[in-house]
């Protein structure tokens, strides 16, 4: 890990075993996020992973630079066996899209983890917005956007919704744009 503020390099050992590395790398079952802690040089690394393709349960490990250790955290609530393989970080929260467990794999909820208190928030995606299996979360100037493409109609339509963050980690679905 290279710290751009202090220009210091630091070796951080991955918490996985050989079995975890083999399965994880082949199946893409590890999602990393780096979160800086406000007004300090400290950071946390968030690792959301499954041990193998056959494991339905996700695990969350958190590396704390102050303690220089990895710790096992609470598992994500209501997580299916397929969470999209990217994360978004806004301030002290990390977000993932959780897909339905059926064969359609449509977006079902957005999982949010607080790196400050370790709490989880599950925000259900409204049924009318559970369109395709290619949704994305994007952040621009500290605003979170949910982007989805409707492939069911004769033409492809891109839908973009603004998500307004509330104090409790939840959010309200805001304006939508269609392209």
VENJOSUL-V360686 format. One record per residue. N is the residue number from 1. RES is the residue in one small letter. PSI is psi in radians with two decimals (NA if undefined). D_CENTER is the distance of its C-alpha to the mean C-alpha in Angstrom with 1 decimal. Layout:
n=(N:N)
res=(RES:RES)
psi=(PSI:PSI)
d_center=(D_CENTER:D_CENTER)
//
This chain:
n=(1:2:3:4:5:6:7:8:9:10:11:12:13:14:15:16:17:18:19:20:21:22:23:24:25:26:27:28:29:30:31:32:33:34:35:36:37:38:39:40:41:42:43:44:45:46:47:48:49:50:51:52:53:54:55:56:57:58:59:60:61:62:63:64:65:66:67:68:69:70:71:72:73:74:75:76:77:78:79:80:81:82:83:84:85:86:87:88:89:90:91:92:93:94:95:96:97:98:99:100:101:102:103:104:105:106:107:108:109:110:111:112:113:114:115:116:117:118:119:120:121:122:123:124:125:126:127:128:129:130:131:132:133:134:135:136:137:138:139:140:141:142:143:144:145:146:147:148:149:150:151:152:153:154:155:156:157:158:159:160:161:162:163:164:165:166:167:168:169:170:171:172:173:174:175:176:177:178:179)
res=(x:x:x:x:x:x:x:x:x:x:x:x:x:x:x:x:x:x:x:x:x:x:x:x:x:x:x:x:x:x:x:x:x:x:x:x:x:x:x:x:x:x:x:x:x:x:x:x:x:x:x:x:x:x:x:x:x:x:x:x:x:x:x:x:x:x:x:x:x:x:x:x:x:x:x:x:x:x:x:x:x:x:x:x:x:x:x:x:x:x:x:x:x:x:x:x:x:x:x:x:x:x:x:x:x:x:x:x:x:x:x:x:x:x:x:x:x:x:x:x:x:x:x:x:x:x:x:x:x:x:x:x:x:x:x:x:x:x:x:x:x:x:x:x:x:x:x:x:x:x:x:x:x:x:x:x:x:x:x:x:x:x:x:x:x:x:x:x:x:x:x:x:x:x:x:x:x:x:x)
psi=(2.27:2.22:1.98:-0.30:-0.84:-0.20:0.46:2.48:2.57:2.29:2.20:2.08:2.39:2.43:-0.06:2.85:3.09:-0.71:-0.78:-0.80:-0.78:-0.90:-0.71:-0.86:-0.61:-0.65:-0.09:0.75:0.17:2.32:2.05:2.58:2.47:2.24:2.18:2.54:2.34:2.43:0.72:3.04:0.15:2.76:2.93:2.54:2.21:2.21:1.91:2.13:2.84:2.66:-0.46:3.04:-0.45:-0.07:2.07:-0.26:2.19:2.63:2.66:2.20:2.49:2.19:2.23:2.07:-0.48:-0.72:-0.27:0.69:2.74:2.48:2.54:2.26:3.07:2.47:2.67:2.33:2.56:0.46:2.34:-3.02:0.18:1.87:2.35:2.55:0.67:2.72:2.77:2.40:2.23:2.08:-2.00:0.24:2.53:2.40:2.48:2.69:2.25:2.25:2.80:2.74:-0.11:-3.12:-0.29:-0.49:0.93:2.73:2.23:-0.75:2.91:2.16:2.39:2.27:2.27:2.16:-0.14:-0.92:0.00:0.25:2.67:2.55:2.32:2.08:2.00:2.33:2.21:2.50:-0.70:-0.24:-0.09:1.28:-1.08:-3.12:0.47:0.78:2.80:2.59:2.37:2.47:2.38:2.11:0.86:0.33:2.34:2.33:2.50:2.13:2.34:2.67:2.27:1.98:0.04:-0.45:3.04:-0.42:2.73:2.31:2.25:2.23:2.36:2.17:2.47:2.33:2.07:2.12:2.37:2.91:-0.51:0.18:-0.20:3.06:2.85:2.49:2.19:-2.51:2.62:2.64:2.51:2.40:NA)
d_center=(20.3:22.2:22.4:23.5:25.1:27.2:27.4:27.1:25.8:24.4:23.9:21.0:21.4:18.6:18.8:19.2:22.5:24.2:23.4:19.6:19.8:21.9:19.9:16.5:17.8:19.7:17.0:13.9:12.4:10.7:7.5:8.5:7.8:11.1:11.9:15.6:17.5:19.7:23.3:23.3:22.8:20.5:16.8:14.2:12.3:9.3:9.6:8.0:10.9:13.8:17.3:18.6:18.6:20.6:18.4:16.9:15.3:12.0:12.6:11.0:13.0:13.4:15.9:17.9:20.2:22.7:23.3:22.7:21.2:18.3:18.0:16.6:14.7:14.6:12.9:10.4:13.0:13.7:11.3:13.1:13.9:11.7:7.9:7.6:7.7:5.9:3.4:5.7:7.8:10.7:13.4:12.4:9.1:5.4:3.7:2.7:6.4:8.6:12.0:15.5:17.3:20.3:21.3:20.2:16.4:15.9:13.0:13.6:11.1:8.1:6.7:7.0:8.1:11.1:12.2:15.7:16.6:14.0:13.8:11.4:11.7:11.6:12.6:14.5:14.8:18.6:20.4:22.0:18.6:17.5:19.3:18.1:15.8:14.7:12.5:10.5:8.9:11.2:12.3:16.0:18.1:15.6:15.4:12.5:13.5:12.7:14.7:16.2:19.4:22.2:24.1:26.3:29.0:31.5:29.6:26.1:24.6:21.5:20.2:18.3:17.6:17.2:15.2:17.2:15.6:17.8:18.6:17.3:13.6:14.3:15.2:17.9:18.0:20.3:22.3:21.8:23.3:24.4:25.4)
//
